[in-house]
Amino acid sequence: MAMMELTAVRRHGSGKEGARKLLSRGKVPGIMYGKGLATRSIEFDRRDLEKFLSVARRGTVIVRMNVQDEAEAKESYAVLKDIQTNPRTDRVIHVDFYEVAFGKKFRIEVPIRIKGKAAGIEQGGIVEQVTRSLEVECLPANVPEFLEMDVTPLEIGDSLHLEDVKFPEGVQPVEKDMTTTIVSVHAPRVEEVVSAAPVEEAAAVEGASVAEPAEKEK
């Protein structure tokens, strides 16, 4: 499990205008919520947040969040749930965090990484990762950064399923269908080429129609 620290400031007030002012001052608005907890508006220094996101986007990270509220600071644990970006500049404009109790199980989406070169590639096969992440249930201390699957032995027509995933101790999948496909190797898809029907040769006389033969010279 990876863990990082992040500092936020409690934000009193909301709305698009307030968010625009924050962004113009180098801050990024966000919220933190959790099961049975009230949603809290918070803000981050852009540089600190983007440094955190450069790591958090690579896998699952537990955040030790230090939220400053006026004269006091409260520490809690959270996971990143959502990132909103400006569609034109791709800059982060809002983030959501889900607060977790360190001694209680919760559900979280964990990415799946594929390693190795499938044997079927040498046969002209194509590796297709059908499922890219799985929702798991575990304690915050047991959250894996990612789940890894080795595709080396797979030949054309072979697949790996949920039952083939090796979960760390204390981590269980939420999905119960163990036949869920994670990755498969299939033959390249060949598009059927339909030949066009031959077109009757047009009459050689200029201006003549294919449907109406030209008049014979008199």
Buried (B, 14 or more C-beta within 10 A) or exposed (E): BBEEEBBBBBBEEEEEEBBEEBBEEEBBBBBBBBEEEEEBBBBBBBEBBEEBBEEBEEBBBBBBBBBEBEEEEEEBBBBBBEBEEEEEEEEBBBBBBBBBBEEEBBEBEBBBEBEEEBBBBEEEBBBEBEBEEBEBBBBBEBBBBEBBBEBEEBEBEBBBBBEEBEBEEBBEBEEEEEEBEBBBBBEEEEEEEEEEEEEEEEEEEEEEEEEEEEEEEE
